[in-house]
Amino acid sequence: GSATILGGTQKPVGVWIGADDEVFDAAKVVAFARRAPLATTQILAGTDHLGVIDHSVTAVGTWLDQQTKSAH
């Protein structure tokens, strides 16, 4: 299933989710994402499902920069 596929992923996986997400359970999403060997996860306090877009921009940008640098 999808957990097996994620567990076999050998590429970086980044997951940011709001602690107040009204669509998904943040703890369950993070636990699932951590099945990927190279997962980076963060639960953003005081942030809902769509608010994560505004509140994660800096973290996602920094993470992408780090991935780019480590790929070279």
Disulfide bonds with the S-S distance in Angstrom:
none
